[in-house]
Amino acid sequence: MEELKYIIVLGDGMSGLPLEALGGQTTLEYARTPAMDLLAGKGEVGLACMVPPDMKPGSDVANLSVLGYDPAKCYTGRSPLEALSIGVPMEASDAIYRCNLVTLTEEEPYPQKRILDHSADEISTQEAAQLIQAVNDEFSSETLRFYAGTSYRHIAVWKNGTILDMEAPHDHLGEMIENYLPQHKMFREIMERSYAVLNTHPINLRRAKEGKRKANSLWFWGGGVRPELENFYAKTGLHGAMISAVDLLKGIAVGTGMEVITVLGANGSLDTNYAGKAAAGLDALLNRDMDLVFIHVEAPDEMGHQGSVPHKIQSIEEIDRKIVGPMYEAMQASGIPFRMLVLPDHPTPISLRTHTKEPVPYVLYDSTRERKKIGCYNEKEGEASGIYFSDGFRLMERLIEG
């Protein structure tokens, strides 16, 4: 028999909590997902806890788990993983921080402002690069430097710095920022001064005229140090490729020696190029001799943070219709045996607009061991199955070993 191929399709934040507006269903339950349901009928549905009990439910920790890495042993912070993606030089003694471009209200003194948007209307990478250049011109020094990333997500490197506990902006949308500002004087002052630099920047004045939110303040969080991750091929014996629009997942791939595949039009939002990601994944498996592809879609998470029920449902249905279904059909037509794992990394409930630690539902399909029954893929079916991975990083072993 030919060697198996492996597919992971991850809808970031795809699971959630029941909503009254949906008759007590979650967005995943409510969404029409015939391809995922087909896999559920022919495969295995279960639950997996991707976030260890004493760790925060971030996409960094959770996606390391999905790839089979125990975050309790290897996690050194979110920002260094993103820094790997954009080629930021890092020394072992550096403290690496995520630096968002956020939208704050304009009327109040800085500490009394509220966070309107952690992503500044998902500002374009091109616009953001100009704003980060202005930030560098104003604040960079021998000990602190800023690096432009993707959209609102950027990196600050503090030479010989320390790791400080700072709040994530998407956890405090709509709230007054006073109680969430950094205690460290340097970071707090730079954030406050950044408002004066950014709020009247030509880029933001133009955005305001276009009806878009300004990216009018920096926000530091997610500190960490340079990671040392085991090579994915050495760990699994599989040549793996990552397809994602966000620096975090690309950085995990770089850190683990996986190939990063860039897809034109993939942007981490609702209008990402779903079909392009599926096509790139199939090309890697069928034409370029890759053993495993990991297709990450950020849209459900972003829609969860925005609190948009219809858009989160839409993103889930797009993943099903444009990625899961076409990849299943193409692999079946190829005659090559394969396994496909579909899951979120963590829940991002609409009602909370942030990440939570509940176990996530997964569906695992093996083309060589098909079952035949009517199936559904959602949180309730995962729980009803009785299959539960308390150490979510062991789900990768299940995928590979069967």
C-alpha positions, 0 to 999 in steps of 0.5 A: 500500500502507498504511504499515507498522506496527512491533512490538518484543516484548522478553523481557528476559534471555530468552536464556541458556546450555545447562543440564544439567537441560534436556539441554543446552538453554537455557531459550529452546530448551526453552520451548514457543514456537509463535508465535515459531517460526511467525515464524521459519519465515516470517521471518528469524532471526539474532544481534545484539550489543546490548552494545559490547565495552567496556561492561557488559551492562546493560538500559540499554545493551542497550535503547538499542541495540534502539531504534537508539541507539549506546550508545557515543555516547549512554549517560550512565548507567542511573540518569538514565534511570530518573530521567526516568521518575519525574520526578526533577529533574536538573541537568547537574552532578548525579550520579544513582544507582540505590538498591536496597532489598535483603535482607541477612542479619541475624546478622553485622556489616554488612561480613560480611553476604551479599546474599540478594535484590537485590529484597527479594522484589520488594517492592511499590511502596506498601511501598517508598515508605514505606521510602524516606520513612524513608530521606529522613527520616534521610539527606536533606540539601541535597546528597543526596535520595532519590526513590521509584520502582517496587518495589525500584528507587529513585533518589538525587540527589547535587547537584554530585556525582561518578560513582563505580564501584559494584557492582550487587547482582544480580551478587553474590547470596549473596556477602559484601558487604565487597569490594563496598561503595562506597569513598566514605565517604558512600555506605558510611556511609549503606548501613551506617546504613540497615540500622538504620533499615530492618531494624526498620521496621514495614513490614519487621517485618510482611513478616517475619511474612508470610514475606517477605524484609525490605528491610533495606538500601540499595544504591547503584550505576549512577551517571550524569548527565542524558542527552541523547537524540535524539528517536525521531520525528526519528530514525526518522520513526515515532511510537513508544510504550513499554509496560513496567512498569519505570522504566528503559524508561519513562525511555528512552521519556521521554528519546527522546520516545516515548509511555509507555503504562501497563497496569494489572497490569503489574508487572515480575514473573512474574505481570505482565499479559501480555495487557494489554500486548498489548491496549494495543499493538494499541490503539495501533497500530490505534486510535490511529495509532501507528507502532511499539510496543515491548512490554518484559517484565521477567519472564525477567530477574527469573527468571534473577536468581532462578535459577528454571529453571521460572519462566524457562521459564514467563515465556518461554511466557507472552510467546509465548502471550499477547503474540506469538501474539495480536498476530500474529493480530490484525495479520493479521486487520486486513489492515494490513502490519506487521513484528514483531521479537522478541528479548531485550536480553541473556542472563541465564543461570540458571547465572550469575544475572546478565547476560552479553554474548553476542549475542542471537537475534532473529526479524524477520517482515515480513507483506509478505515471508513465507517458508514453511518450518519454523522455530525461534527460539532461540540455536542457530538464530540462530547457524546462520543466519549473520546477525550484527549486530556493532553491534546498534543497526543492527538497528533499521535492518533493522526499518524498512528491511526 
